[in-house]
Amino acid sequence: MHTVIEPKILYFGTSVVLISTQNPDGTPNLAPMSSAWWLNRSCMLGLSDKSQTVQNLLRQGECVLNLPSVDLIPAIDRLTLLTGRNPVPTSKAERGYRHEADKFGIAKLTPAPSHAVAPPRVLECPVQLEAKLVRAHPFEAPSSLVALEVAIVRVHAETSILSPQGCSYIDPAKWKPMIMNFCEYFGLGDQLSQSRLAPVFGPAASSPAAFTPAATES
Ligand SMILES: Cc1cc2nc3c(=O)[nH]c(=O)nc-3n(C[C@H](O)[C@H](O)[C@H](O)COP(=O)(O)O)c2cc1C
């Protein structure tokens, strides 16, 4: 039996993304978000333009999408209800947000230089995606939301999550994404079955050439 409900949010479970951007003074900002979806080498980010992240992206055009694994939940917790905006927008202050200039420091995370963009990567995240802004799609007024289309220009992956069969493949069994499911954190369960859609190593493999490995790095 189904019933009609009026939920406040429709967060059915997506990966948490830790976005690093560059502030006007050259320092890095860091913000957790989870309204993100992926197509080929692009990502669409759903964000409020009240955030420092959106201000930085619209001005500077670059970011790193750092993907935390489940063991980084404490770091995400330390960043929760913080903003790089100063002064804090009224609507955020009313929800308990406060300004923090040193997001890396307070989160106890380590900035690592990126290759193709100015904002730094988050060393502790097993996946780090350097990206450039392609286009901003504002939601219908009076919403403060904006969908930001970014193109991934470089992919960094920790070697421990790679498949032994091919160094440019992330092994789904080794990757433990942090999932935000209706504002609560979850991990993924075990694999249930094999998909017939574009198996990476099978006969119906789609072109794997899209992701070329970068040189091994520390
Ligand atoms: C786990 C998590 C997921 C979040 N997802 C989003 C999101 O998808 N979109 C958004 O606008 N804010 C999201 N937020 C809130 C932002 O992190 C918040 O607006 C923050 O102030 C942004 O930081 P900034 O102002 O320094 O950019 C999320 C927060 C947490 C902790």
The ligand as an SDF file (V2000), in Angstrom:
LIG
                    3D

 31 33  0  0  0  0  0  0  0  0999 V2000
   27.0650   16.0370    3.8460 C   0  0  0  0  0  0  0  0  0  0  0  0
   26.6660   17.3960    3.3550 C   0  0  0  0  0  0  0  0  0  0  0  0
   26.0720   17.5270    2.1180 C   0  0  0  0  0  0  0  0  0  0  0  0
   25.6970   18.7860    1.6370 C   0  0  0  0  0  0  0  0  0  0  0  0
   25.1610   18.8830    0.3880 N   0  0  0  0  0  0  0  0  0  0  0  0
   24.9070   20.1080   -0.1300 C   0  0  0  0  0  0  0  0  0  0  0  0
   24.4380   20.2390   -1.4700 C   0  0  0  0  0  0  0  0  0  0  0  0
   24.3120   19.2500   -2.1860 O   0  0  0  0  0  0  0  0  0  0  0  0
   24.1980   21.4930   -1.9460 N   0  0  0  0  0  0  0  0  0  0  0  0
   24.3810   22.6120   -1.1720 C   0  0  0  0  0  0  0  0  0  0  0  0
   24.1420   23.7370   -1.6510 O   0  0  0  0  0  0  0  0  0  0  0  0
   24.8340   22.5030    0.1130 N   0  0  0  0  0  0  0  0  0  0  0  0
   25.0990   21.2900    0.6360 C   0  0  0  0  0  0  0  0  0  0  0  0
   25.5830   21.1750    1.9140 N   0  0  0  0  0  0  0  0  0  0  0  0
   25.7570   22.4190    2.7090 C   0  0  0  0  0  0  0  0  0  0  0  0
   27.0740   23.1500    2.3650 C   0  0  0  0  0  0  0  0  0  0  0  0
   28.1810   22.3800    2.8020 O   0  0  0  0  0  0  0  0  0  0  0  0
   27.0590   24.5060    3.0460 C   0  0  0  0  0  0  0  0  0  0  0  0
   26.2230   25.3590    2.2880 O   0  0  0  0  0  0  0  0  0  0  0  0
   28.4050   25.1550    3.2530 C   0  0  0  0  0  0  0  0  0  0  0  0
   28.2140   26.3490    3.9460 O   0  0  0  0  0  0  0  0  0  0  0  0
   29.1470   25.4740    1.9960 C   0  0  0  0  0  0  0  0  0  0  0  0
   30.3740   26.0240    2.3750 O   0  0  0  0  0  0  0  0  0  0  0  0
   30.8970   27.3840    1.7280 P   0  0  0  0  0  0  0  0  0  0  0  0
   29.8760   28.4370    1.9990 O   0  0  0  0  0  0  0  0  0  0  0  0
   32.2060   27.6440    2.4060 O   0  0  0  0  0  0  0  0  0  0  0  0
   31.0330   27.1010    0.2730 O   0  0  0  0  0  0  0  0  0  0  0  0
   25.9260   19.9370    2.4300 C   0  0  0  0  0  0  0  0  0  0  0  0
   26.5140   19.7960    3.6940 C   0  0  0  0  0  0  0  0  0  0  0  0
   26.8710   18.5430    4.1510 C   0  0  0  0  0  0  0  0  0  0  0  0
   27.5180   18.4320    5.5090 C   0  0  0  0  0  0  0  0  0  0  0  0
  1  2  1  0
  2  3  1  0
  2 30  2  0
  3  4  2  0
  4  5  1  0
  4 28  1  0
  5  6  2  0
  6  7  1  0
  6 13  1  0
  7  8  2  0
  7  9  1  0
  9 10  1  0
 10 11  2  0
 10 12  1  0
 12 13  2  0
 13 14  1  0
 14 15  1  0
 14 28  1  0
 15 16  1  0
 16 17  1  0
 16 18  1  0
 18 19  1  0
 18 20  1  0
 20 21  1  0
 20 22  1  0
 22 23  1  0
 23 24  1  0
 24 25  2  0
 24 26  1  0
 24 27  1  0
 28 29  2  0
 29 30  1  0
 30 31  1  0
M  END
$$$$
